[in-house]
């Protein structure tokens, strides 16, 4: 009696017989390179990578791991709050010049990324009538290097043909913005060159910069003025939800008036505007501004922003001027989270009476104060607490560093009402972080370790308990508050 073998023959491919949606879900678990390679296995697999619901094409994934440009990309994306503490996000990167596209690692990585994009986006596969079978999103990040137009047109064709429904786009350069040996004229000339490249890309790819673009990040380039944003990008990208601008804009001191029906999140980082007017943004939920040209009450003005719940302001330079939050938040009706980052510099908010801030702070639940220099004290924070009756959590991060780049810190005079009590505050977070805790930590301003900067907050459990008791108990050892105090080393 001959037994029939239950093992499938080598000619049978049981995996390929699975439904396409199952095979696509398998490819989703693989890396991008593995998914592309799987597409060449057989005719059955050829069109599957092009049906992945989300494609991520990031230039960093094609760079060698030890390449400084790849390391810089990782640092830029490292902060979960999106609130950079200093210049760490602008670490070393390979020098990039629009007039000098040499054959280097960036050049090779760009070509490899273009090959992957061609395999995934230039497929002959066309979407069926069922819209659920096409790409939901393509997220692409690339440099304005030698083949930026090739990458843009590949994505543009995929959007125009219906193979891509949504686009998340990051366009950047590896230009070292903060190298001291480069004069300002050279920096400006280089960044203007990148701005021209971006303008050419914008004109050549109308399908990308249209209603399919939902997220856009632009970094390290200069353009002629805000008309490129208002009359170009925001006018054509009608469904844009998230916009991030970093070192992007004309010369310092530009005015930006923003109107858009769909924008939910705006970040303006180191663009140094003179003022930003959020005139009409009915869906805006969060706004971040880091770095500005003049410290005035007109720095940010709010128009129709009924859904704005989170605002972050980060000052990067030592200034003597102050702003009145009551002016900036005059039309705020839904603010629940306010984050102020002082970068170890002067306190640039002006203490105000609670009467002026009550309306803006009426729904404030979370207040985060980052990098407050120890020399400035904390008494000035009381006016914020007095104006926020529904505040639930206060987060304070102190900073201490003796550096010429941060010289001239000034306290803000404010008389504290000793009888003031806050009945809704549920948590106070105190955190002490020093840039230079040891000899291997370097200051982001002077690149030298600070021997005087050290950890002075309690570190052991015994020190924490003793510190907490001194705050929440009276002279007789009785607890005076139900506030929870968290101390992080």
FENDAVEN-V538342 format. One record per residue. N is the residue number from 0. PHI is phi in whole degrees, 0 to 359 (* if undefined). D_CENTER is the distance of its C-alpha to the mean C-alpha in Angstrom with 1 decimal. Layout:
N&PHI&D_CENTER, N&PHI&D_CENTER
//
This chain:
0&*&71.4, 1&260&68.3, 2&276&64.9, 3&281&62.2, 4&288&59.0, 5&267&56.0, 6&279&53.6, 7&295&52.1, 8&292&53.2, 9&294&50.9, 10&280&50.9, 11&275&49.3, 12&234&45.5, 13&293&44.9, 14&296&41.0, 15&293&41.1, 16&278&43.3, 17&291&40.5, 18&299&39.0, 19&300&36.1, 20&295&33.6, 21&289&34.5, 22&296&34.1, 23&296&30.7, 24&296&29.6, 25&292&30.9, 26&296&29.0, 27&299&25.7, 28&279&26.4, 29&267&26.7, 30&290&24.5, 31&299&24.0, 32&296&26.7, 33&294&29.1, 34&294&28.6, 35&295&29.5, 36&296&32.5, 37&297&33.7, 38&291&33.9, 39&261&36.8, 40&293&38.9, 41&199&40.9, 42&296&41.2, 43&297&40.2, 44&269&36.8, 45&300&36.1, 46&268&34.3, 47&292&32.5, 48&302&29.3, 49&286&28.9, 50&255&29.0, 51&301&26.1, 52&295&24.2, 53&220&20.7, 54&253&20.5, 55&240&17.7, 56&247&18.5, 57&241&16.2, 58&302&17.7, 59&297&16.7, 60&286&19.2, 61&255&21.9, 62&268&21.7, 63&302&24.0, 64&298&22.5, 65&269&23.7, 66&284&22.2, 67&300&20.1, 68&293&17.8, 69&294&17.2, 70&296&16.6, 71&297&14.0, 72&297&12.0, 73&295&12.4, 74&295&11.3, 75&298&8.0, 76&259&7.3, 77&273&9.3, 78&273&7.8, 79&294&8.4, 80&275&7.8, 81&71&4.3, 82&240&7.1, 83&290&8.4, 84&278&12.1, 85&197&13.4, 86&263&13.6, 87&298&13.2, 88&285&10.2, 89&237&12.8, 90&288&15.5, 91&296&18.5, 92&213&18.4, 93&297&21.4, 94&292&22.5, 95&233&22.1, 96&226&24.2, 97&298&24.8, 98&257&28.5, 99&217&28.6, 100&261&27.7, 101&290&29.8, 102&280&30.6, 103&229&28.1, 104&299&25.9, 105&295&23.2, 106&298&26.1, 107&295&27.3, 108&297&24.0, 109&297&23.6, 110&294&27.1, 111&295&26.7, 112&294&23.6, 113&297&25.7, 114&297&28.6, 115&295&26.5, 116&296&25.2, 117&296&28.8, 118&296&30.0, 119&266&27.6, 120&256&27.2, 121&263&30.5, 122&295&32.6, 123&283&35.8, 124&296&35.0, 125&242&34.8, 126&293&33.5, 127&286&36.3, 128&295&36.9, 129&285&35.0, 130&293&31.4, 131&289&30.3, 132&272&31.2, 133&263&28.6, 134&303&25.0, 135&277&22.7, 136&215&19.5, 137&241&18.9, 138&256&15.5, 139&232&15.9, 140&228&14.2, 141&212&16.6, 142&269&17.5, 143&280&19.7, 144&258&22.6, 145&297&26.2, 146&246&25.7, 147&299&22.7, 148&289&25.1, 149&298&26.7, 150&296&23.5, 151&298&22.7, 152&289&26.2, 153&300&26.4, 154&292&23.5, 155&297&25.0, 156&296&28.4, 157&295&27.1, 158&291&25.6, 159&296&28.8, 160&276&31.0, 161&91&29.5, 162&279&28.3, 163&230&24.6, 164&263&23.7, 165&227&19.9, 166&231&17.6, 167&242&13.9, 168&233&13.5, 169&235&11.5, 170&241&13.7, 171&214&13.5, 172&224&16.1, 173&253&16.9, 174&293&18.4, 175&284&18.5, 176&293&17.4, 177&243&18.8, 178&272&22.2, 179&290&25.0, 180&275&27.6, 181&250&26.2, 182&285&27.6, 183&297&25.6, 184&294&27.7, 185&295&27.0, 186&298&23.2, 187&298&23.5, 188&298&25.9, 189&293&23.8, 190&292&20.6, 191&295&23.0, 192&299&24.3, 193&293&20.9, 194&299&20.7, 195&295&24.1, 196&298&23.1, 197&296&20.3, 198&298&22.8, 199&295&25.4, 200&294&23.1, 201&300&22.3, 202&287&26.1, 203&274&27.1, 204&232&25.0, 205&293&25.6, 206&289&25.2, 207&294&21.5, 208&272&20.7, 209&218&22.5, 210&291&22.4, 211&276&21.2, 212&279&17.7, 213&251&15.4, 214&224&11.9, 215&219&11.3, 216&235&9.0, 217&236&11.2, 218&226&11.1, 219&58&14.1, 220&200&16.9, 221&242&19.2, 222&222&21.0, 223&291&23.9, 224&170&22.5, 225&296&20.8, 226&300&23.3, 227&296&21.3, 228&282&18.6, 229&287&21.1, 230&276&24.1, 231&255&22.4, 232&295&19.1, 233&290&19.1, 234&286&22.9, 235&265&23.0, 236&272&19.9, 237&287&21.5, 238&249&19.7, 239&295&16.0, 240&251&14.0, 241&225&10.3, 242&231&9.6, 243&237&6.9, 244&241&9.1, 245&230&8.9, 246&50&12.5, 247&231&13.7, 248&147&16.8, 249&283&20.4, 250&297&21.8, 251&300&20.6, 252&89&21.8, 253&257&21.2, 254&260&21.4, 255&236&19.3, 256&255&21.0, 257&249&19.0, 258&224&20.9, 259&194&19.9, 260&278&21.4, 261&243&18.7, 262&302&15.2, 263&250&13.7, 264&223&10.1, 265&231&9.3, 266&234&6.7, 267&236&9.0, 268&241&8.3, 269&53&11.7, 270&261&13.5, 271&51&16.1, 272&283&17.6, 273&280&20.8, 274&196&20.0, 275&233&18.0, 276&250&20.2, 277&272&18.9, 278&284&22.3, 279&214&22.4, 280&220&19.6, 281&295&21.5, 282&252&18.8, 283&298&15.8, 284&248&14.6, 285&218&11.6, 286&221&10.8, 287&233&8.7, 288&230&10.5, 289&236&10.5, 290&87&13.7, 291&216&16.6, 292&274&20.1, 293&234&22.4, 294&267&22.3, 295&222&24.2, 296&294&24.6, 297&265&23.6, 298&306&20.1, 299&226&18.8, 300&231&21.3, 301&254&21.2, 302&257&23.5, 303&270&23.7, 304&226&20.7, 305&292&22.6, 306&253&19.9, 307&290&17.3, 308&249&17.0, 309&229&13.8, 310&228&13.2, 311&234&11.3, 312&235&13.0, 313&232&12.7, 314&266&15.7, 315&251&15.8, 316&229&19.6, 317&284&22.8, 318&228&24.2, 319&263&27.4, 320&283&26.6, 321&229&25.3, 322&242&24.0, 323&259&25.4, 324&299&23.1, 325&298&25.9, 326&284&25.6, 327&294&21.8, 328&260&22.1, 329&304&25.5, 330&256&24.9, 331&281&22.6, 332&238&24.5, 333&229&22.1, 334&295&19.8, 335&242&19.6, 336&231&16.6, 337&235&16.3, 338&234&14.2, 339&240&15.5, 340&245&14.5, 341&263&17.6, 342&52&16.8, 343&74&20.5, 344&264&21.8, 345&294&24.0, 346&280&23.5, 347&259&22.6, 348&255&23.3, 349&266&27.0, 350&302&28.9, 351&225&30.3, 352&288&32.8, 353&300&31.8, 354&300&33.6, 355&285&31.1, 356&255&28.0, 357&304&29.7, 358&296&28.8, 359&291&25.0, 360&261&24.9, 361&297&27.4, 362&245&24.9, 363&293&22.6, 364&245&22.4, 365&232&19.7, 366&235&19.2, 367&241&17.0, 368&244&18.1, 369&250&16.4, 370&55&18.1, 371&279&21.2, 372&291&23.8, 373&303&27.0, 374&296&29.1, 375&277&27.8, 376&71&29.1, 377&234&28.0, 378&300&30.8, 379&295&28.8, 380&290&26.5, 381&297&29.6, 382&293&29.3, 383&289&26.0, 384&294&27.8, 385&295&30.9, 386&267&29.0, 387&237&27.2, 388&294&30.1, 389&255&28.2, 390&298&25.6, 391&249&25.4, 392&219&23.0, 393&243&22.5, 394&243&20.1, 395&233&20.9, 396&241&19.7, 397&270&22.2, 398&221&22.0, 399&223&25.0, 400&199&25.4, 401&267&28.3, 402&221&26.9, 403&296&28.1, 404&292&24.5, 405&242&24.3, 406&291&27.8, 407&87&29.2, 408&297&27.4, 409&229&29.2, 410&281&29.7, 411&252&29.8, 412&294&33.3, 413&199&33.6, 414&275&36.6, 415&269&35.8, 416&284&38.1, 417&294&39.5, 418&270&40.5, 419&291&37.0, 420&225&36.0, 421&245&33.0, 422&263&34.2, 423&256&31.1, 424&297&28.8, 425&255&28.5, 426&208&26.4, 427&237&25.5, 428&251&23.2, 429&246&24.0, 430&224&22.3, 431&250&23.5, 432&232&21.4, 433&250&22.7, 434&299&21.1, 435&240&24.6, 436&281&26.2, 437&215&28.3, 438&293&29.6, 439&270&27.0, 440&269&24.0, 441&248&23.4, 442&289&22.2, 443&288&19.2, 444&265&21.4, 445&251&24.9, 446&61&24.4, 447&233&27.3, 448&290&27.8, 449&255&28.7, 450&292&31.9, 451&273&32.0, 452&276&28.6, 453&211&29.3, 454&279&28.6, 455&250&30.8, 456&279&29.7, 457&300&31.8, 458&247&31.1, 459&275&34.0, 460&299&34.8, 461&295&37.8, 462&295&36.0, 463&294&33.4, 464&297&36.2, 465&296&38.1, 466&296&35.2, 467&296&34.5, 468&297&38.2, 469&294&38.4, 470&274&35.8, 471&257&36.9, 472&239&40.7, 473&271&43.4, 474&295&46.2, 475&269&48.2, 476&85&45.4, 477&270&44.7, 478&290&41.2, 479&254&40.1, 480&205&36.9, 481&264&35.4, 482&295&31.9, 483&268&30.3, 484&247&29.0, 485&249&26.6, 486&242&26.5, 487&247&24.3, 488&280&25.2
//
